[in-house]
């Protein structure tokens, strides 16, 4: 465990999604392999506690590193795990998206890095450089020496990696971010959903991303995977999380539509209790089980309110 440095007053749980520089997050370089809980043995899961899980898929032809974690130090550990598989295989790297917890270890890999074109654009953006500068100032031990390294093989909608025994279908799943991709492996009915679904819900970087995120959830669930792994949810939560995320947004839409239909404002003042306004507190918007009811309070208050506001804005925009 490496949670001691994390201030729970700051939304560290949301660090992957909407990192705000004033949040004073602290990170670690600790990486451990997560024991297999029943998924195919060719899929490996690694964890940088408590921030993110990343993956490695070992096929006949390729060892595919899916996401490179937060910095060179964590990526070097991933690279050393991959090394043992490279006797008769080539190394490939995939970035599910450009967020710092997924792509900031890219520089240590002397291998093709595959991602969407939008991911490469984001990694070259002034915003990414600014965020790196801020994080280097706040946590030099973690982020010094980091060079933003954009992916090198780019696609827009879909790309297939034929690994011999396993096929990796990479497909765009925008919403959380514009550049997001997920991976489906049909031979083992395994889906790597990355940040397109999360416990208790994924977060769209912008309000405009909400409909895209719901469309992506629909595409993910349509794969009917037996095994689904996420970057920010327990490894045992399974495909049900996709259904639960979809149900959450459906319920939100239903309640927001009712509120608008009785004349409540689509753009209420900032101090409005939005959950009360649409009669949908967090506790009833999600499954009644402990796992959902015990998420960090942020998700039950501000995070939930942000989702409601995004939904109201979306419904107003479509009339
Ligand atoms: Zn993330």
Boltz pocket constraint, residues with backbone or C-beta under 6 A from the ligand:
constraints:
  - pocket:
      binder: B
      contacts: [[A, 16], [A, 17], [A, 51], [A, 52], [A, 99], [A, 101], [A, 102], [A, 195], [A, 231], [A, 232]]
      max_distance: 6.0
